[in-house]
Amino acid sequence: MTLKHFTYAVAVLSATTFTAPAFADTWKVDPDKSKLGFEVKQGGGTLTGVFASWEADIDFDPSAPETAKISAEIKPMSATTGNAQFDGTLPGKDWFNAGDFPTAEFKSDTVELVEGNSYRAQGTLSIKGISQPVEMDFTLDIAGDTATAKGTAIVNRLDYQLGSGVGTDTVGDIVTVTLDLTAIR
């Protein structure tokens, strides 16, 4: 996986490719220390899952976040929750329709410093051929040539026609995409 800096993100979301001027740092994601996940209400609890297969391209200079370029490509077929029944439905037509749409993508439009080590990336998340704007808030810590980023983005699964036939009393419509990654330059 290659890291350049991510913002949603993308539940579903959740991506990320950063391409910046030559002075920006190019970051490579360490897949063994990184995780792209999601959380959604299911019944009376919360269902959590991860995407086992995803890549991110990140060009990011913390002194010039406005030049950042982030993109991510996620393989929806790799989504797992540990719940065999739910995992069996995720690749199907009503959810990710992974046969027709084998990838979901996130691309940043802007990245801005919020304060301290907190940033906000705005971009586009595409799932099942449907593109929607998304915002990911994240923190970034850099020690030498290692960066760690943790972030979240909120998406509505119905905006992407994910589980359209499933009532929100069974599976919530709001999905939190989570990002916890480590990258080196």
N, C-alpha and C positions, 0 to 999 in steps of 0.2 A: 504494500500500500504506500502511496505517496501523499504526504501532507503539505499543504500550502497554507491553509488556515480555513476553518470551516465556520459556518453559521447555520443552518438548519438543516443542516441541517438537515434534511430531510427527510421523518418520519419520515414516518413514512417519508419520514420521512425522511427518514432523514434523514442526505450530502453533505460536492464542494470543490471547486478549482480556483486557486488564486493565481493570477498571472499579473505580474507587476513589472515596472521598469527594472532595468538591470541592477539597481541598487537594492532591491528587495531581496530578502532571504528566501531561498527555496527550501522547504521543509519536507522530509520524508517520514511518513507515518510508520511507527513501529507496531505492526499488527498484533504482536504478542502482548503489548501493553495498552492496547486501544480497544474501545468498545463503542458501537453505535447501537442504541437500543430504543425501546418505546414502552410506554405505559398507557393503559386504558382501563377504565372502569368496566368490570364484568360482574353482573349480578351484584352481590354485596361486597365484593372485594376489588382488588386491582390486579389486572393481568399484565405481567412484564415480559418483554421479549428482547431478542437481539437479532441483528443481521450478521451472519457469519461471514458473508462475502461483500466487501465494499472497498472502494479505493477513493482517496482524496488527493487532489493536487492543490498545494498551498504555496503561494508567494506572499510573504508578509513581512513588513518592516514595522515594528511597534512605534517607531518615531514618525512613520508616515502611513497610518492605517488606511487612509483614503486611496492609496495606490494598490491595496491588497486585491488579489484575485484568488477566489476559492471555488473549487468545484468538487463534486463527489458523484460517484456512480455506485448505486446500490443494487444488489441482486435480490429482488423480493423473494425469489425461490428459497433463499437462505434464511428466511425469518423463522425463528423458533421461539416457543414460549415455555416448553416443558410440559404443555398440555397436549397430549396426542390428538385429541378430538379437534382442538382449535388449530393445531399445526397442520392437520390434514386438510383443513378448509382454506388456509391462507393462500396457497398457490392457485386455487380455483378461480373461475370466472367471476364469481360474486365478490371476491376480495381483490387480490393483486392481479389476477388473470396473467400469471407469469408466463404462460405459453405464448400469448400474443404480445406481452409487454415484459420482456426479460430484464429490463433495467428501469430504475427510477433515477432521476438526476436532480442535483441541486447546483445552481450557479449563482454566485454572489453578484450583486449590482453595486452595493456600497458597503463599506465597513467603516465604523466610526468609533472613536474612543468615547466611552460614557464617562468614566472617571477611574483613576488609579489603574488597575489591571483589568477593568471591565470594558468589554466591547460589545457592539451590536452589529450584526451582519444582516443586511436585507438582500433578498434575492428571490429566485424563482425555483419552486419545487415542482417537478413533473412526475406524475404517477399515472399509469394507465393512459398515457397520451393527454392527460389533463394538467395544465400548468396553472399554478396559483402563486401569488406573492407570499413570502414567508419571512419571518424575522427570527433570528437566533441570538439570544444573549449568551455571552460566554466570558469566562475569565481566562487569562493567559499569563502563565508564569514561565520565565525563561531563566535557566541556570546554565551558563556556558553555551554549549551547542545543543542543549536539550530543552524542548518546550513541552509544557503540559497545558492542555486546554480542556475546560469543562463547560458544557453549555446545554441549554434547553431551547426548544422551539415548540410552539403549540399549533396544532393543525386540527381541522375538522375532517374526519374520515369521509363524511358524506360529500364534501367538496370534491373528492377524488373518486366518488362512487365506489368506495370500499365498504362492502357489506351493506349495500343499499337495502336489501331485503330483511335485515336484522334490526329489530327495534332498539331504540336507545335505552330502553329499560333492561335489555339483555346485554348489550355492549354499548358503552358510552360513545357519543359522537366526538368528544374531544380526546385527542391523542397527544401525549407529551413525548416528543422525540428527545432522547438524551445522548449526549456526546461526552466521552471521556477518552481523550487521546494523548499520546506521547509521540513526539516527533524529534528528529535530529536534523541539523543542517550540515 
